[in-house]
Amino acid sequence: MFNLIVKKSVKKDIENISRDDLQRIADNIKALKFNPLPIGVKKIKKGKEFYYRIRQGNFRIGYRFDLINKLIEIIYIRRRNERTYSS
């Protein structure tokens, strides 16, 4: 099982998300603890590191993981739009 870390900036990402959507997002994040590469995961290259994202409805959950230390870091939760992957 992996340990989860959430970047502080994610708090701002989730401010305007409905409770129902947040619950589904939280369920997806909890599932990552057991399988960091679920079906439908996409790899995103950002600089020299690899990040991954999963989809939950209109939202994208960006994260990276460390197999050696058994760690997953949630780096963003964003509504899908043309700027989702630009930052």
Residue frames as qw, qx, qy, qz and C-alpha x, y, z in Angstrom:
[[0.000, 0.889, 0.458, 0.000, 0.00, 0.00, 0.00],
 [0.402, 0.408, -0.001, 0.820, 1.19, 3.52, -0.85],
 [0.211, -0.586, -0.423, 0.658, 1.12, 6.54, 1.46],
 [0.258, 0.770, 0.421, 0.404, -0.61, 9.68, 0.20],
 [0.281, -0.400, -0.127, 0.863, 0.65, 13.26, 0.31],
 [0.262, 0.813, 0.484, 0.191, -1.42, 16.18, -0.94],
 [0.374, 0.212, -0.006, 0.903, 0.24, 19.42, -2.04],
 [0.030, -0.466, -0.461, 0.755, -0.99, 22.50, -0.18],
 [0.184, 0.212, -0.321, -0.904, -2.10, 24.07, -3.46],
 [0.195, -0.265, -0.895, -0.301, -4.73, 21.32, -3.90],
 [0.039, -0.513, -0.648, 0.561, -6.79, 22.99, -1.15],
 [0.197, 0.472, -0.079, -0.856, -7.36, 25.94, -3.49],
 [0.182, 0.079, -0.805, -0.559, -8.14, 23.55, -6.36],
 [0.199, -0.343, -0.917, -0.036, -11.05, 21.98, -4.48],
 [0.067, 0.197, 0.389, -0.897, -12.69, 25.15, -3.09],
 [0.497, 0.259, -0.039, -0.827, -15.48, 25.35, -5.67],
 [0.347, 0.059, -0.889, -0.294, -16.09, 21.65, -6.30],
 [0.707, -0.340, -0.124, -0.607, -19.47, 20.24, -5.27],
 [0.555, -0.422, 0.640, -0.324, -19.69, 17.79, -2.38],
 [0.931, 0.200, 0.262, -0.154, -20.79, 14.92, -4.65],
 [0.675, 0.665, -0.280, 0.157, -17.88, 15.48, -7.04],
 [0.089, -0.710, 0.615, -0.331, -15.46, 15.77, -4.11],
 [0.785, -0.239, 0.509, -0.260, -16.64, 12.42, -2.75],
 [0.917, 0.388, 0.089, 0.025, -16.04, 10.70, -6.10],
 [0.389, 0.774, -0.418, 0.275, -12.62, 12.38, -6.39],
 [0.399, -0.598, 0.609, -0.335, -11.72, 11.26, -2.85],
 [0.924, 0.001, 0.351, -0.151, -12.74, 7.69, -3.69],
 [0.782, 0.588, -0.134, 0.158, -10.46, 7.73, -6.73],
 [0.096, 0.768, -0.528, 0.350, -7.56, 9.09, -4.69],
 [0.669, -0.412, 0.543, -0.294, -8.05, 6.44, -2.00],
 [0.957, 0.239, 0.161, -0.041, -7.99, 3.73, -4.69],
 [0.488, 0.758, -0.391, 0.188, -4.57, 4.99, -5.82],
 [0.421, -0.645, 0.589, -0.245, -3.15, 3.78, -2.49],
 [0.811, -0.067, 0.577, -0.068, -3.65, 0.22, -3.70],
 [0.698, 0.345, 0.481, 0.403, -3.00, 0.67, -7.41],
 [0.139, -0.658, 0.077, 0.737, -1.04, 3.76, -8.57],
 [0.097, 0.253, -0.619, -0.737, -1.63, 2.90, -12.25],
 [0.536, 0.333, 0.676, -0.381, -5.35, 2.16, -12.59],
 [0.429, 0.433, 0.678, 0.411, -7.12, 1.56, -15.88],
 [0.174, 0.894, 0.352, 0.215, -7.41, 4.80, -17.82],
 [0.439, -0.747, 0.075, 0.493, -4.37, 6.50, -16.28],
 [0.589, 0.762, 0.024, 0.267, -2.44, 8.83, -18.59],
 [0.680, -0.304, -0.010, 0.668, 1.24, 9.68, -18.33],
 [0.182, 0.973, 0.084, 0.115, 2.12, 13.38, -18.55],
 [0.719, 0.013, -0.098, 0.689, 5.71, 14.48, -19.04],
 [0.108, -0.981, -0.091, -0.132, 6.42, 17.75, -17.29],
 [0.113, -0.847, 0.518, -0.040, 10.07, 18.75, -17.43],
 [0.280, 0.424, -0.861, 0.020, 12.28, 15.83, -16.50],
 [0.299, -0.026, 0.843, -0.445, 9.71, 14.12, -14.30],
 [0.287, -0.238, -0.791, -0.485, 6.77, 11.96, -15.20],
 [0.374, 0.044, 0.477, -0.794, 3.39, 12.75, -13.78],
 [0.046, -0.274, -0.929, -0.246, 0.17, 10.85, -14.16],
 [0.378, 0.013, 0.163, -0.911, -3.44, 11.84, -14.22],
 [0.069, 0.323, 0.944, 0.024, -6.71, 10.07, -13.79],
 [0.245, -0.263, -0.331, -0.873, -10.11, 11.26, -14.85],
 [0.016, 0.404, 0.821, -0.403, -13.15, 11.67, -12.66],
 [0.257, 0.816, 0.497, -0.145, -15.96, 13.08, -14.76],
 [0.361, 0.887, 0.050, 0.285, -14.96, 16.59, -15.82],
 [0.371, -0.866, 0.335, -0.023, -12.09, 16.66, -13.33],
 [0.774, 0.399, -0.425, 0.248, -8.49, 15.56, -13.66],
 [0.691, -0.702, 0.168, 0.031, -6.43, 14.39, -10.69],
 [0.570, 0.666, -0.423, 0.227, -2.72, 14.89, -11.28],
 [0.745, -0.612, 0.263, -0.032, -0.18, 12.97, -9.24],
 [0.484, 0.576, -0.654, 0.082, 3.24, 11.40, -9.19],
 [0.894, -0.417, 0.070, -0.149, 4.41, 8.34, -7.36],
 [0.082, 0.674, -0.721, 0.134, 7.60, 6.86, -5.97],
 [0.894, -0.037, -0.416, -0.164, 7.78, 3.07, -6.06],
 [0.529, 0.237, -0.636, 0.509, 10.84, 2.88, -3.81],
 [0.025, -0.107, 0.542, -0.833, 9.35, 4.91, -0.97],
 [0.097, -0.481, -0.870, -0.056, 5.76, 3.78, -1.63],
 [0.028, -0.515, -0.289, 0.806, 4.55, 7.37, -1.87],
 [0.239, 0.600, 0.595, 0.479, 1.91, 9.12, -3.99],
 [0.115, -0.377, -0.189, 0.899, 1.74, 12.91, -4.15],
 [0.272, 0.758, 0.585, 0.097, -1.46, 14.54, -5.38],
 [0.369, -0.133, 0.106, 0.914, -0.34, 17.66, -7.25],
 [0.257, 0.089, -0.087, -0.958, -3.60, 19.05, -8.62],
 [0.249, 0.474, 0.841, -0.075, -7.33, 18.53, -9.00],
 [0.103, 0.338, -0.163, -0.921, -8.76, 20.59, -11.84],
 [0.645, 0.547, 0.413, -0.338, -11.83, 20.85, -13.96],
 [0.605, 0.121, 0.567, 0.546, -10.95, 19.87, -17.52],
 [0.327, 0.906, 0.139, -0.232, -10.45, 22.85, -19.84],
 [0.692, 0.660, -0.120, 0.267, -7.86, 24.15, -22.28],
 [0.037, 0.787, -0.471, 0.396, -5.53, 25.27, -19.43],
 [0.896, -0.412, 0.053, -0.156, -5.66, 22.09, -17.33],
 [0.929, -0.063, 0.070, 0.358, -2.26, 20.76, -18.43],
 [0.442, 0.776, -0.065, 0.446, -0.44, 24.02, -19.12],
 [0.206, -0.837, 0.342, -0.375, 0.92, 24.79, -15.64]]
